[in-house]
């Protein structure tokens, strides 16, 4: 898992051409079921979306409370 993060907890990584959202989740050891919301370039994305150079991906867990 990449360790370098900026002050906002973001990491930059290089991935092989044709990699999907699922691939990046695996790189960061994030179980797919824990990635409740995934955004790519600010839009909701399914886990099979192929990422392109310069894309930004954000992952959010489910929020629970009472």
N, CA and C of each residue as an Amber inpcrd file, in Angstrom:
protein
   198
   0.8450000  -1.1800000   0.0000000   0.0000000   0.0000000   0.0000000
   0.8870000   1.2390000   0.0000000   0.6020000   2.1890000  -0.8780000
   1.4030000   3.4130000  -0.9040000   1.3090000   4.1470000   0.4280000
   2.4270000   4.6110000   0.9150000   2.4720000   5.2600000   2.2270000
   2.4580000   6.7840000   2.1170000   2.9400000   7.3300000   1.0020000
   3.0590000   8.7760000   0.8930000   1.6930000   9.4080000   0.6660000
   1.3360000  10.3200000   1.5770000   0.0700000  11.0320000   1.4720000
   0.3220000  12.5110000   1.6590000  -0.5250000  13.3330000   1.0290000
  -0.4020000  14.7660000   1.2450000  -1.1130000  15.1360000   2.5480000
  -1.1860000  16.4170000   2.8390000  -1.7660000  16.8670000   4.1110000
  -3.2580000  16.5580000   4.2330000  -3.9070000  16.2230000   3.1190000
  -5.3360000  15.8840000   3.1430000  -5.5650000  14.3790000   3.0570000
  -4.4930000  13.5900000   3.1970000  -4.6140000  12.1370000   3.1840000
  -4.7120000  11.5250000   1.7990000  -4.3540000  12.2780000   0.7690000
  -4.4320000  11.7740000  -0.6040000  -3.0930000  11.1910000  -1.0300000
  -3.1710000  10.1830000  -1.9000000  -1.9710000   9.5500000  -2.4530000
  -2.0360000   9.5880000  -3.9650000  -0.8730000   9.7200000  -4.5840000
  -0.7780000   9.6100000  -6.0390000  -0.0750000   8.3060000  -6.3470000
  -0.6560000   7.5480000  -7.2830000  -0.0220000   6.3000000  -7.6880000
  -0.0560000   6.1900000  -9.2050000   0.8660000   5.4120000  -9.7240000
   0.8480000   5.0760000 -11.1410000   0.2880000   3.6760000 -11.2610000
  -0.6150000   3.5050000 -12.2230000  -1.2390000   2.2010000 -12.4320000
  -1.0590000   1.7910000 -13.8840000  -1.0950000   0.4950000 -14.1540000
  -0.9790000   0.0430000 -15.5370000  -2.1500000   0.5490000 -16.3800000
  -1.8790000   0.8190000 -17.6380000  -2.9220000   1.2420000 -18.5690000
  -4.0360000   0.1970000 -18.5760000  -5.2790000   0.6550000 -18.5630000
  -6.4190000  -0.2490000 -18.5770000  -6.8650000  -0.7120000 -17.2050000
  -6.2910000  -0.1350000 -16.1360000  -6.6590000  -0.5380000 -14.7750000
  -8.0220000   0.0230000 -14.3950000  -8.7170000  -0.7360000 -13.5690000
 -10.0590000  -0.3540000 -13.1360000 -10.0460000   0.1760000 -11.7020000
 -11.2000000   0.6860000 -11.3120000 -11.4030000   1.1000000  -9.9250000
 -11.1010000  -0.0770000  -8.9960000 -11.5720000  -1.2660000  -9.3460000
 -11.3230000  -2.4610000  -8.5210000  -9.8370000  -2.7010000  -8.3100000
  -9.0420000  -2.4920000  -9.3380000  -7.5920000  -2.6810000  -9.2360000
  -7.0120000  -1.7480000  -8.1690000  -7.4100000  -0.4870000  -8.2000000
  -6.8850000   0.4840000  -7.2340000  -7.3200000   0.1150000  -5.8180000
  -8.5420000  -0.3460000  -5.6600000  -8.9900000  -0.7870000  -4.3360000
  -8.0940000  -1.9120000  -3.8280000  -7.7240000  -2.8360000  -4.7080000
  -6.8320000  -3.9340000  -4.3100000  -5.4550000  -3.4110000  -3.9190000
  -4.9280000  -2.4350000  -4.6660000  -3.6160000  -1.8580000  -4.3600000
  -3.6020000  -1.2860000  -2.9410000  -4.7140000  -0.6700000  -2.5400000
  -4.8060000  -0.0630000  -1.2170000  -5.3960000  -1.0060000  -0.1720000
  -5.5800000  -2.2760000  -0.5380000  -6.1460000  -3.2780000   0.3820000
  -7.4950000  -2.8500000   0.9520000  -8.3310000  -2.2650000   0.0910000
  -9.6750000  -1.8560000   0.4950000 -10.6580000  -2.8870000  -0.0480000
 -11.3470000  -3.6200000   0.8280000 -12.3550000  -4.5690000   0.3420000
 -13.4460000  -3.8250000  -0.4380000 -13.8540000  -4.3760000  -1.5790000
 -14.8400000  -3.6970000  -2.4180000 -16.1190000  -3.3640000  -1.6640000
 -16.5340000  -4.2420000  -0.7470000 -17.7710000  -3.9790000  -0.0070000
 -17.6280000  -2.8080000   0.9620000 -16.4030000  -2.4070000   1.2920000
 -16.1830000  -1.2530000   2.1680000 -16.0960000   0.0570000   1.3930000
 -15.9580000  -0.0270000   0.0820000 -15.9190000   1.1640000  -0.7710000
 -17.3550000   1.4870000  -1.1740000 -18.0940000   2.1000000  -0.2450000
 -19.5240000   2.3230000  -0.4350000 -19.7920000   3.3240000  -1.5580000
 -19.0330000   4.4090000  -1.5860000 -19.1570000   5.4120000  -2.6450000
 -17.7930000   5.5810000  -3.2920000 -17.7630000   5.4970000  -4.6120000
 -16.5400000   5.7360000  -5.3730000 -16.8410000   6.8430000  -6.3780000
 -16.0000000   7.8720000  -6.3640000 -16.1140000   8.9550000  -7.3360000
 -14.8640000   8.9640000  -8.1980000 -15.0520000   9.1300000  -9.4870000
 -13.9390000   9.3380000 -10.4110000 -14.2020000  10.6760000 -11.0870000
 -13.2850000  11.6030000 -10.8830000 -13.4280000  12.9590000 -11.4110000
 -14.7550000  13.5950000 -10.9830000 -15.1500000  13.3220000  -9.7300000
 -16.3320000  13.9430000  -9.1690000 -17.6570000  13.2920000  -9.5210000
 -17.6200000  12.1700000 -10.2430000 -18.8560000  11.4800000 -10.6280000
 -18.8680000  10.0700000 -10.0580000 -20.0540000   9.6140000  -9.6700000
 -20.1810000   8.2400000  -9.1700000 -19.6530000   7.2760000 -10.2190000
 -18.9170000   6.2650000  -9.7580000 -18.3200000   5.2930000 -10.6790000
 -18.5120000   3.8810000 -10.1510000 -18.7860000   2.9670000 -11.0680000
 -18.8460000   1.5520000 -10.7120000 -17.4270000   1.0220000 -10.6190000
 -17.2900000  -0.1200000 -10.0100000 -15.9520000  -0.6580000  -9.7500000
 -15.2630000  -1.1990000 -11.0020000 -16.0140000  -1.3630000 -12.0980000
 -15.4050000  -1.8480000 -13.3360000 -14.9690000  -0.7130000 -14.2640000
 -15.1250000   0.5410000 -13.8330000 -14.7290000   1.6870000 -14.6490000
 -13.2190000   1.6680000 -14.8570000 -12.8020000   1.8690000 -16.1040000
 -11.3750000   1.9250000 -16.4370000 -10.8850000   3.3530000 -16.2150000
  -9.7850000   3.4750000 -15.5010000  -9.2160000   4.7810000 -15.1880000
  -8.2690000   5.2300000 -16.2930000  -8.2630000   6.5350000 -16.5240000
  -7.3950000   7.1360000 -17.5310000  -6.3550000   8.0160000 -16.8480000
  -5.2970000   8.3350000 -17.5650000  -4.2460000   9.1830000 -17.0120000
  -4.8440000  10.5000000 -16.5230000  -4.4890000  10.8800000 -15.3110000
  -4.9470000  12.1320000 -14.7300000  -6.2650000  12.0500000 -13.9770000
  -6.9290000  10.8880000 -14.0120000  -8.1850000  10.7390000 -13.2760000
  -7.9420000  10.8590000 -11.7770000  -8.9320000  11.3970000 -11.0790000
  -8.9040000  11.4520000  -9.6210000 -10.0000000  10.5440000  -9.1010000
  -9.6380000   9.6880000  -8.1650000 -10.5790000   8.7260000  -7.6050000
 -10.6740000   8.9510000  -6.1030000 -11.9050000   9.0080000  -5.6030000
 -12.1530000   9.1750000  -4.1770000 -13.0070000   8.0150000  -3.7010000
 -12.6860000   7.4860000  -2.5270000 -13.4050000   6.3420000  -1.9670000
 -13.9220000   6.7270000  -0.5850000 -15.2130000   6.4380000  -0.3580000
 -15.8390000   6.7510000   0.9210000 -16.4960000   5.5010000   1.4820000
 -16.3100000   5.2360000   2.7740000 -16.9910000   4.0990000   3.4100000
 -18.4400000   4.4730000   3.7190000 -19.2330000   3.4700000   4.0380000
 -20.6020000   3.7260000   4.4960000 -20.5300000   4.4460000   5.8370000
 -21.4370000   5.3620000   6.0490000 -21.4840000   6.1040000   7.3080000
 -22.6980000   5.6110000   8.0820000 -22.4430000   5.1860000   9.3070000
 -23.5400000   4.6900000  10.1420000 -23.5680000   5.4760000  11.4420000
 -24.6930000   5.5460000  12.0070000 -24.8130000   6.2550000  13.2710000
 -26.2050000   6.0700000  13.8360000 -26.4190000   6.6840000  14.9310000
 -27.7250000   6.4970000  15.5450000 -28.2350000   7.7270000  16.2050000
